[in-house]
Amino acid sequence: MIDDVHEPLEQYCSHFKTAHVNNTSDFFENLVRRSGVDENANTKTVQELRELEKQAAGTGSTNKWWRFLRGVTIASAVLVALYIYAHYWWPWLTVPAIVLVPAMLFLNRVIKDSDARLKRLREACDEKRAVAWGQMAPLNRLFDWDIVAKLMQSTVPRIAFDTYFSNGRMEELRNSFGWSGHLGDPHSIVFSHSGVLNGNPFILARTLSHWMGSKTYHGSLDITWTEQYRDSQGKWQTRTRHETLRASIERPFPEYENQTFIVYGNEAAPDLVFSRKPSALSKLDDGLFDKWRTNRAIKKLEAKSREVGEGKTFTVMANREFDALFDATNRNHEVQFRLLFTPLAQQEMLKLLKDSQAGFGDSFVFEKTHMINIVEPGHMRQTDISGDPEKFHDYELARARRFFNGYHNDFFKSFYFGIAPLLAIPLYQQHRPHSDIYKDTYSHKPCFWEHEAIANYHGEAAFNHPECVTRSILKTSLQHEADGSQKVRVKASGFGSVERIHHVSVRGGDGRSHQVPVRWDEYFEVENSVDMLVQETAPPREASGDATSDSNQAALPPAFSQRGIDAGRAVLRRSIVSAVLPG
């Protein structure tokens, strides 16, 4: 077992990558054994289904061709009839009719038989697919929200995930590390994990962020005018000219983007503030021109280090290459920066920045504000961090195995290299607070980040304003707590739109100015508030002791039943039951 991770790149290649592949595979096979799914029977069922699907596809293709042939026959008959009607005596129309009627009877009978066969095959496919789903049902019930956490911790014991993001974890970050947790109204939490890394709290979050950008709208106007000209014989002639005038305007347009980042609290270097972003220098090789670019950046740092004056405290590091590539020149405390980035830390950080084989290279933003570190790995924007159990449900065991292994191995690699810049700093692994964050009932309840993630899981459509035509940013506020439940107000902020027309003056080829209409959408803010009921509960397996219980089904708490909420309207997610209350 590897405890502290001081060389994240080498240890990933030599140990963690293979270990996680094996842990993930073993975990899945253990689920298969517990479920009792007969793999041979499922393989046979799926093979029979694929054969039926192949027959259905072939019959469907043949059916389309027969229908096409019938259409061609009808079209040909009509054209022949029109030709005869135009050039011959009308009784000759009986000739195409004599040919068409038997052909249509034959084609209609063939198409009818093909339709019936296609229907039987599709019904057989549905029945066989239902059998396969039934075979896989015991396994599908075993997939749960905590599998990502279990696999991560089995591979890297220093990482431990919380069941959900609680008030206790939020209060620890706020009181011990000075982080407020408020991202602002333009940001909504889509999903978040919380836990500890080397005993220090972290958050892995995915947000939906909004800002007002701009959009270019285009319009056109066709104009016509006449003009006189002399022809080759010297006579005056008149001709008509045509031109399409075009115009464009820019107007405000609501933009939305998902962001994924990691928040990490650590007491080391508590006064240090700096930020850095990906540098193009990290992608350079050992070529002559690339070396010149790196040396040029180093000379700029050395020149900056020689500057004196009020507020100019930057001192270049002995490892010039690290300083150039990491590029945290806005640091405010040289002593604590060097305390954090020891020679070993510099060496390991350089390896991460320059790596293009095992990991993702220099793709991360790194900001430290006193005891709060925020890492935004660019590669994690494409990573699904939810671990939603429904993603793994399948009727084919072989395909479920491939997807399960691929998903969790991809997640591990993405998250590991997301936190790798933190792992590369040895001092961060030496500060390990041991605070009791679950000291009372309040601490166990989900915090407002978890509320926002739950609301987003229900979907924006459940909270949108009726006139909203864009995405909605969901924000929550706790209304009251009773009977162990939390009543949460969800405010959905989006935009409605109304079409406008703006006329742009454009000079045409006729020498006149014309008003070209440009249609554009004017966006206006709309808001809607809906209440949601939330209550934490024991995971189904822990509550029932039955390994085959459905992770998406649980007995509703009394607070839900008393409000007339049935199981069909409630959602169980990460040991939290929630439901949108009627307006």
C-alpha positions in Angstrom: 0.0 0.0 0.0 1.3 3.5 -0.9 0.6 6.2 1.7 1.9 9.6 0.9 2.2 10.5 -2.8 5.2 12.7 -3.3 5.9 11.7 -6.9 2.4 11.8 -8.5 3.5 11.2 -12.1 5.8 8.3 -11.5 3.6 6.7 -8.9 0.6 6.8 -11.3 2.6 5.1 -14.0 4.2 2.5 -11.8 1.4 1.7 -9.4 -1.9 3.6 -9.3 -3.0 3.1 -13.0 -2.7 -0.7 -12.9 -4.0 -0.9 -9.3 -7.2 1.0 -10.2 -7.7 -1.1 -13.3 -7.5 -4.2 -11.2 -9.6 -2.8 -8.3 -12.3 -1.7 -10.7 -12.4 -5.0 -12.5 -12.5 -6.9 -9.2 -15.2 -4.7 -7.9 -17.4 -5.3 -10.9 -16.9 -9.1 -10.9 -17.8 -9.1 -7.2 -21.0 -7.3 -8.0 -21.8 -9.9 -10.7 -21.2 -12.7 -8.1 -23.4 -11.1 -5.5 -26.1 -10.5 -8.1 -26.2 -14.1 -9.2 -26.5 -13.1 -12.9 -26.0 -16.0 -15.2 -23.5 -14.6 -17.7 -23.9 -17.6 -20.1 -27.6 -17.2 -20.2 -27.4 -13.5 -20.7 -24.9 -14.0 -23.5 -27.2 -16.4 -25.2 -30.2 -14.1 -24.8 -28.3 -11.1 -26.3 -27.0 -13.2 -29.2 -30.6 -14.2 -30.0 -31.6 -10.6 -29.7 -28.9 -9.4 -32.0 -30.0 -12.0 -34.6 -33.6 -10.8 -34.3 -32.4 -7.2 -34.7 -30.4 -8.2 -37.8 -33.5 -9.8 -39.3 -35.6 -6.8 -38.4 -33.1 -4.5 -40.0 -33.0 -6.5 -43.2 -36.8 -6.8 -43.3 -37.1 -3.0 -42.7 -34.7 -2.3 -45.5 -36.6 -4.6 -47.9 -39.8 -3.0 -46.8 -38.5 0.5 -47.7 -37.4 -0.7 -51.1 -40.9 -2.3 -51.9 -42.5 1.0 -50.8 -40.1 3.0 -53.0 -40.9 0.6 -55.9 -44.7 1.2 -55.4 -44.1 4.9 -55.4 -42.1 4.7 -58.7 -44.8 2.5 -60.2 -47.6 5.0 -59.4 -45.5 8.0 -60.6 -44.7 6.2 -63.9 -48.3 5.3 -64.4 -49.4 8.9 -63.9 -46.8 10.2 -66.3 -47.8 7.7 -69.0 -51.4 8.5 -68.5 -50.7 12.3 -68.9 -48.7 11.6 -72.0 -51.4 9.4 -73.5 -54.1 12.0 -72.6 -52.1 14.7 -74.3 -51.2 12.8 -77.5 -53.7 10.0 -78.1 -57.4 9.3 -77.9 -58.6 9.0 -74.3 -59.7 5.3 -74.5 -56.0 4.5 -74.7 -55.9 5.4 -71.0 -57.1 1.9 -70.2 -53.7 0.5 -71.2 -51.8 1.9 -68.3 -54.7 1.1 -66.0 -54.6 -2.5 -67.1 -50.9 -2.7 -66.2 -51.1 -0.6 -63.0 -53.9 -2.4 -61.2 -52.3 -5.9 -61.1 -48.9 -4.3 -60.2 -50.5 -2.3 -57.4 -52.3 -5.4 -56.1 -49.1 -7.4 -56.1 -47.0 -4.6 -54.4 -49.7 -3.9 -51.8 -49.8 -7.6 -50.9 -46.0 -7.8 -50.6 -45.8 -4.6 -48.5 -48.6 -5.8 -46.2 -46.8 -9.2 -45.7 -43.5 -7.3 -45.1 -45.2 -5.0 -42.6 -46.6 -7.9 -40.7 -43.2 -9.7 -40.6 -41.5 -6.5 -39.5 -44.0 -6.0 -36.7 -43.5 -9.6 -35.5 -39.8 -9.2 -35.5 -39.9 -6.0 -33.6 -42.2 -7.5 -31.0 -39.9 -10.5 -30.8 -37.0 -8.0 -30.2 -38.9 -6.2 -27.5 -39.7 -9.5 -25.8 -36.2 -10.8 -26.0 -34.8 -7.5 -24.7 -37.2 -7.6 -21.8 -35.9 -11.1 -21.0 -32.3 -9.7 -21.0 -33.3 -6.8 -18.8 -34.8 -9.2 -16.4 -31.6 -11.3 -16.3 -29.6 -8.2 -15.5 -32.0 -6.6 -13.0 -30.3 -8.1 -9.9 -27.0 -6.5 -11.0 -28.5 -3.2 -12.0 -30.0 -2.9 -8.5 -26.5 -3.1 -7.0 -25.1 0.0 -8.7 -25.1 2.9 -6.2 -23.8 6.4 -5.9 -20.9 5.6 -3.6 -19.0 3.3 -6.0 -16.8 6.1 -7.3 -15.8 6.9 -3.7 -15.1 3.3 -2.8 -13.0 2.7 -5.8 -11.0 5.9 -5.4 -10.3 5.1 -1.7 -9.3 1.5 -2.4 -6.7 2.7 -4.9 -5.5 5.9 -3.0 -6.2 5.4 0.7 -5.3 9.1 1.4 -8.5 10.1 -0.5 -11.8 9.6 1.3 -15.1 10.9 0.0 -18.1 12.0 2.0 -21.5 10.4 1.5 -22.7 13.9 0.5 -21.6 17.5 1.0 -22.7 18.3 4.5 -23.0 21.4 6.6 -20.2 20.0 8.8 -17.8 19.9 5.8 -18.8 23.4 4.7 -18.4 24.8 8.3 -14.9 23.2 8.5 -13.9 25.0 5.3 -15.4 28.2 6.5 -14.2 28.3 10.1 -10.8 26.6 9.8 -9.7 27.7 6.3 -11.6 31.0 5.7 -13.7 29.9 2.7 -17.2 31.3 2.3 -18.5 28.8 -0.2 -20.6 31.4 -2.0 -19.8 31.5 -5.7 -22.3 34.2 -6.6 -25.6 34.3 -8.4 -24.2 33.6 -11.9 -23.1 30.1 -10.8 -25.1 27.0 -9.9 -23.7 23.7 -8.5 -24.5 20.9 -10.9 -22.7 18.2 -8.9 -20.2 18.1 -6.1 -18.1 15.6 -4.2 -16.5 16.5 -0.8 -14.1 14.6 1.3 -10.5 14.7 2.6 -7.2 14.5 0.9 -4.4 13.7 3.3 -6.8 14.6 6.1 -7.5 18.0 4.6 -11.0 18.9 3.2 -11.5 19.1 -0.6 -14.4 19.7 -2.9 -14.7 18.4 -6.5 -17.4 20.5 -8.2 -19.1 21.0 -11.5 -21.0 24.3 -12.0 -23.1 25.9 -14.6 -22.0 29.5 -15.0 -23.7 32.4 -16.9 -22.5 35.6 -18.3 -23.8 38.1 -20.9 -21.9 37.8 -24.1 -22.9 39.0 -27.5 -24.3 37.5 -30.7 -24.1 38.8 -34.3 -27.4 38.9 -36.2 -27.5 39.2 -40.0 -30.1 40.6 -42.3 -30.5 41.2 -46.0 -32.6 43.2 -48.5 -33.0 42.6 -52.2 -33.2 45.7 -54.3 -34.0 46.3 -58.0 -33.5 49.3 -60.2 -33.4 50.2 -63.9 -30.6 52.0 -65.6 -29.9 53.2 -69.1 -26.7 52.4 -71.0 -25.3 52.6 -74.5 -25.0 49.3 -76.4 -22.3 48.5 -78.9 -24.1 50.4 -81.6 -24.3 53.5 -79.5 -28.0 53.3 -78.9 -29.6 53.8 -75.5 -30.9 50.7 -73.8 -32.6 50.0 -70.5 -31.7 47.2 -68.2 -32.8 45.9 -64.7 -30.2 45.5 -62.0 -30.5 43.4 -58.9 -28.4 43.5 -55.7 -28.7 41.9 -52.2 -27.7 44.3 -49.5 -26.5 42.8 -46.2 -26.1 44.2 -42.7 -25.2 42.9 -39.3 -25.6 44.0 -35.7 -24.3 42.8 -32.3 -26.7 42.5 -29.4 -26.4 41.0 -25.8 -26.8 37.3 -25.7 -26.8 35.0 -22.6 -23.9 32.5 -22.5 -23.6 29.4 -20.4 -20.7 27.1 -19.6 -19.9 24.2 -17.4 -16.8 24.4 -15.2 -15.1 21.8 -13.1 -12.7 22.6 -10.3 -11.2 21.4 -7.0 -11.2 23.4 -3.8 -8.7 22.3 -1.2 -8.1 23.6 2.3 -4.7 23.4 3.9 -3.0 25.4 6.7 0.4 25.4 5.1 1.7 28.8 3.9 -1.3 30.6 5.3 -0.3 34.1 4.1 0.6 33.1 0.5 -1.5 34.3 -2.4 -0.7 33.6 -6.0 -2.3 32.4 -9.3 -1.1 30.8 -12.4 -2.7 29.6 -15.7 -1.5 27.1 -18.4 1.6 28.2 -20.1 2.5 27.6 -23.8 6.1 27.1 -22.6 5.2 23.7 -21.1 4.5 22.3 -24.5 7.8 23.2 -26.0 10.5 20.6 -26.8 14.3 20.8 -27.0 14.4 22.4 -30.4 16.6 25.5 -31.0 13.6 27.9 -31.4 11.8 26.4 -28.4 14.9 26.8 -26.2 15.2 30.4 -27.3 11.6 31.0 -26.3 12.1 29.5 -22.9 15.4 31.4 -22.3 13.6 34.6 -23.4 10.9 34.0 -20.7 13.6 33.3 -18.1 15.4 36.6 -18.9 12.1 38.5 -18.5 11.7 36.9 -15.0 15.3 37.8 -14.1 14.7 41.4 -15.2 11.5 41.5 -13.2 13.4 40.2 -10.2 15.9 43.1 -10.4 13.1 45.7 -10.3 13.0 47.7 -7.1 10.3 49.9 -5.7 7.2 49.8 -3.6 5.2 46.6 -3.9 7.9 44.9 -6.1 8.9 41.9 -4.1 9.3 39.2 -6.8 12.5 37.2 -6.5 13.3 34.7 -9.2 13.8 31.1 -8.1 17.0 29.2 -8.5 15.2 26.8 -10.7 14.6 29.2 -13.5 12.7 26.7 -15.7 10.2 26.0 -12.9 9.6 29.7 -12.4 9.1 30.3 -16.2 6.7 27.4 -16.7 4.7 27.6 -13.5 4.6 31.4 -13.9 3.2 32.4 -10.5 4.9 35.8 -10.7 2.1 37.6 -8.8 2.9 35.8 -5.6 2.9 38.0 -2.5 5.2 36.1 -0.1 8.5 34.8 -1.4 9.5 33.0 1.8 6.2 31.0 2.0 6.3 30.3 -1.7 9.7 28.7 -1.3 8.5 26.9 1.8 5.7 25.4 -0.4 7.7 24.7 -3.5 10.7 22.9 -2.3 13.2 21.6 -4.8 11.3 18.3 -4.7 8.0 20.1 -5.3 9.5 22.1 -8.2 10.9 18.9 -9.8 7.5 17.1 -9.5 5.5 20.1 -10.7 7.8 20.4 -13.8 7.2 16.7 -14.6 3.4 17.3 -14.5 3.7 20.4 -16.6 5.8 18.8 -19.3 4.1 15.4 -19.4 2.2 14.6 -22.6 2.0 10.8 -22.3 0.6 9.6 -19.0 -1.5 12.6 -18.0 -2.8 15.8 -19.5 0.2 18.2 -19.2 -0.2 21.8 -18.4 -3.9 22.1 -18.5 -4.7 23.6 -15.1 -5.3 26.9 -13.4 -4.0 27.0 -9.9 -5.0 29.7 -7.4 -4.0 30.0 -3.8 -5.6 32.5 -1.5 -4.2 32.0 2.0 -5.4 28.6 3.1 -7.7 27.9 0.2 -6.4 26.3 -3.0 -8.4 26.2 -6.2 -7.3 24.0 -9.1 -9.3 24.1 -12.3 -8.1 21.3 -14.6 -9.0 22.0 -18.2 -9.2 18.2 -19.0 -11.9 17.7 -16.4 -14.5 19.8 -18.3 -15.2 16.7 -20.4 -15.3 14.4 -17.4 -18.6 13.1 -15.9 -18.0 13.3 -12.2 -21.5 12.2 -11.0 -21.2 8.4 -11.0 -25.0 8.3 -11.5 -26.0 4.6 -11.0 -28.4 4.7 -14.0 -25.5 5.2 -16.3 -24.4 1.6 -15.6 -27.8 0.0 -16.1 -27.7 -2.3 -19.2 -29.4 -5.5 -20.4 -26.1 -6.9 -21.8 -23.5 -8.0 -19.2 -20.5 -7.8 -21.5 -21.3 -4.2 -22.5 -22.1 -3.2 -18.9 -18.7 -4.6 -17.9 -16.9 -2.6 -20.6 -18.7 0.6 -19.7 -18.2 0.2 -16.0 -14.5 -0.4 -16.3 -14.0 2.4 -18.8 -16.0 5.0 -16.9 -14.3 4.4 -13.6 -10.8 4.2 -15.0 -11.4 7.4 -17.0 -12.7 9.1 -13.9 -9.8 8.0 -11.8 -7.2 9.3 -14.3 -9.0 12.6 -14.7 -9.4 13.2 -11.0 -6.0 12.0 -10.1 -4.3 14.4 -12.5 -6.7 17.1 -11.3 -5.3 16.8 -7.8 -1.8 16.0 -8.9 -0.6 19.6 -8.6 -1.6 19.4 -4.9 0.0 16.0 -4.4 3.3 17.4 -5.8 3.6 19.7 -2.8 5.1 17.6 0.1 4.2 20.2 2.7 0.5 19.8 2.0 0.8 16.2 3.1 2.3 17.1 6.5 -0.6 19.3 7.7 -3.5 17.1 8.7 -6.1 18.7 11.0 -8.3 16.3 13.0 -11.5 18.3 13.6 -14.8 16.7 14.5 -17.0 18.1 11.8 -20.1 15.9 12.7 -20.5 17.2 16.2 -24.3 17.8 16.0 -27.4 17.1 14.0 -27.0 20.3 11.9 -23.6 19.1 10.8 -25.0 15.9 9.2 -27.5 17.7 7.0 -26.8 18.5 3.4 -25.4 22.0 2.8 -26.6 24.5 0.3 -24.2 23.2 -2.4 -25.8 19.8 -2.1 -29.3 21.5 -2.3 -28.3 23.2 -5.6 -26.9 19.9 -7.0 -30.2 18.1 -6.0 -32.2 20.8 -7.7 -30.2 20.4 -10.9 -30.6 16.7 -10.7 -34.4 17.2 -10.8 -33.8 19.2 -13.9 -34.2 22.9 -14.8 -37.6 22.2 -16.3 -39.0 21.5 -12.9 -38.3 25.1 -11.8 -38.2 27.2 -15.0 -40.3 30.3 -15.5 -42.9 29.6 -18.2 -41.4 32.3 -20.5 -37.8 31.1 -20.1 -36.1 30.1 -23.4 -32.5 29.7 -22.1 -30.8 27.7 -19.5 -31.6 28.5 -15.9 -29.3 29.1 -13.0 -30.7 27.4 -9.9 -30.0 28.9 -6.5 -31.3 27.7 -3.2 -32.2 29.0 0.2 -33.3 27.1 3.3 -36.8 28.0 4.4 -37.2 25.9 7.5 -36.4 22.5 9.1 -38.9 20.2 10.8 -39.3 16.5 11.4 -35.7 16.0 10.2 -36.5 17.4 6.7 -35.5 20.6 5.1 -37.8 22.8 3.0 -35.7 24.5 0.4 -36.7 27.4 -1.9 -35.3 27.0 -5.4 -35.0 30.1 -7.5 -34.6 29.6 -11.3 -33.1 32.6 -13.1 -33.2 32.6 -16.9 -34.2 34.7 -19.8 -37.2 35.2 -22.0 -37.0 36.7 -25.4 -38.9 38.9 -27.8 -38.1 39.4 -31.5 -37.1 42.8 -32.6 -36.3 44.4 -35.9 -33.5 46.9 -36.4 -33.0 48.7 -39.6 -29.5 49.4 -40.8 -28.9 52.1 -43.5 -26.8 50.5 -46.4 -25.9 52.3 -49.6 -26.9 50.3 -52.7 -25.6 50.1 -56.2 -28.4 52.5 -57.3 -26.7 55.2 -55.3 -29.4 55.4 -52.7 -29.5 54.4 -49.0 -31.8 51.5 -48.1 -33.0 50.3 -44.7 -31.9 46.7 -44.3 -34.0 44.9 -41.7 -32.1 42.8 -39.2 -34.1 40.5 -36.9 -32.7 40.0 -33.5 -33.8 38.7 -30.1 -34.0 40.9 -27.1 -33.5 38.9 -23.9 -35.1 39.9 -20.6 -34.6 38.3 -17.1 -37.3 36.0 -15.8 -37.3 34.3 -12.4 -39.4 31.6 -10.8 -39.4 30.1 -7.3 -40.5 26.5 -6.4 -40.1 24.7 -3.1 -38.3 21.4 -2.7 -38.4 19.0 0.3 -35.1 17.3 1.3 -34.2 14.7 3.9 -31.2 12.5 4.4 -31.8 8.8 5.0 -29.8 5.6 5.3 -28.7 4.0 2.1 -31.2 1.3 1.1 -28.7 -1.6 1.6 -27.7 -0.3 5.1 -31.3 0.2 6.0 -32.5 -3.2 4.8 -29.4 -5.3 5.0 -30.4 -6.7 1.6 -27.6 -6.6 -1.0 -30.2 -6.8 -3.8 -32.4 -3.9 -2.7 -33.0 -1.3 -5.3 -30.7 1.7 -4.8 -33.4 4.0 -6.3 -36.2 2.9 -4.0 -36.6 3.5 -0.4 -39.4 4.0 2.1 -40.4 7.6 2.1 -39.8 9.5 5.4 -43.0 10.6 7.2 -42.4 14.3 6.3 -43.0 13.3 2.6 -46.0 11.1 3.2 -47.7 13.8 5.3 -47.5 16.2 2.4 -49.0 13.7 0.0 -45.8 13.0 -1.9 -45.8 9.5 -3.3 -42.7 7.4 -4.3 -43.2 8.3 -8.0 -42.4 12.0 -7.3 -39.5 11.4 -4.9 -35.9 10.9 -5.9 -33.3 9.1 -3.8 -29.8 10.4 -4.6 -26.7 9.9 -2.5 -28.7 8.9 0.6 -30.9 12.0 0.3 -34.6 11.8 -0.5 -36.0 14.9 -2.3 -39.2 15.9 -4.1 -40.4 19.1 -5.8 -43.4 20.5 -4.0 -46.4 21.5 -6.0 -46.8 25.3 -6.5 
